[in-house]
Amino acid sequence: MKRDGFGSQLGALMALIGSAVGLGNLWKFPYMTGINGGAAFIIIYAGFMFILCLPLMLSEFIIGRRSQSNPVGAFRKIYPKGKWYYTGILGVLGAFIILSFYSVVGGWAFKYFFTALQFGFTDIAGAESQFNQFIQSPFEPIFLHLLFLGITMAILWTGVKNGIEKYSKILMPLLFFMVLILAVYAINLPDAKLGIDFMIRPDWSKVTPSVILNALGQGLFSLSLGMGAVITYSSYMGKTENLTKIAVLTILMDLVFALLAGLVVLPAVFSFGFEPTQGPGLLFIILPEVFASMPGGNLFGIVFFIVLLIAAITSAISLLEVITSYLTEEKKISRHKALIYSGIALLITGSVCSLSMGVLSDILIFGKNIFDFFDMISSTYIMPIGAFFIAVFVGWKMKKKDVKAELSNNGKLKLRTFNLFLFLVRFFVPIAIVVIFLNLLGIF
Ligand code: PHE
């Protein structure tokens, strides 16, 4: 059977940007910046994007395109000895955990889309209590999470190329435009300057070991790295695609989206008198205020939430595709069955995540409710650990000439920075990840 794949370099690039840009940028980045102290976090984050995430993204490209396999099969194919394929299994598990809470947040976006449709953003005072009431209620968020999951499954039902490529090409530019307008509006709000200062004036005393780990985790999350999504997508890429170019463009776009989202949310947070340390509810508490205060805000909100939903769905697709490609290729289950089984499992785990903010809020794991625990365990543990093994695998286990052949399209592209790349994946990336963890344990 011939494997499905992307049709062109532009299609592959758009699919990758589609995977990278999503709730990680618009929902997670602003609140992570808020809880981690602002500008200093952003500077560390941006640095990690290029010195850690770029070589990691190239490493995943190399593994995926060379093996033309799902993340588990990829390690087995390239290096059949040993247990390297466990890195792939960890990734599939990570995809499952992320998708569980990601779909819940996708459901929240649906709720706000429907609110905008009813011209419901009018009440400046009640946004916070309304949000809390909504996420704690037992039925509505679960139902909306199922809607989000259902749409993601439906798109994957028809396969990779038709499903993924087509949507990303038009929607990413539209999203960019919407976020840009919102940012311009937000930075002109009264007292917005406080929010801008928060984003550009670093207070280095706020940088703790956990802030550094959070910046790493957020970078990996936002770029879909360390858990096999990029391996899976690059396994659908053609042999003539310029991997370095695709990686650099994806990272630049992703960073721009995150910074713009920060410029929407953080000035508005200060302007409306909220605390930036709110946590995961931040975006959903601030946006209603923004839309309520903005002329034509509800109409704008309708378009904004459609586009946000689509960005979230194109990311969710890449998460579910990790699980689906694993089940079809390794467990020999048909694509449709694989989607149905994973859909049912995710319905359960997602519902548990959602309920953990309401009726199940007494269940705490390491002091966190299940939703926050899933969020933390994926970004700050699974993805960095996955990233460590991916770098070591490409740096030390793959043959140097294979790595070079893959990056240079068998010698057709000039590689000026190959030795730098090799140094980064062999030494810098693995050591940096270990140091960040040891630092967290107080060993330095
Ligand atoms: N990068 C996506 C986002 O920012 C989330 C994601 C994580 C997607 C991991 C795939 C894999 O929204």
Residues whose N, C-alpha, C, O or C-beta is under 5 A from the ligand:
A	BS01	LIG	S19 A20 V21 G22 L23 G24 N25 F221 S222 L223 S224 A229 S315 S318 L319
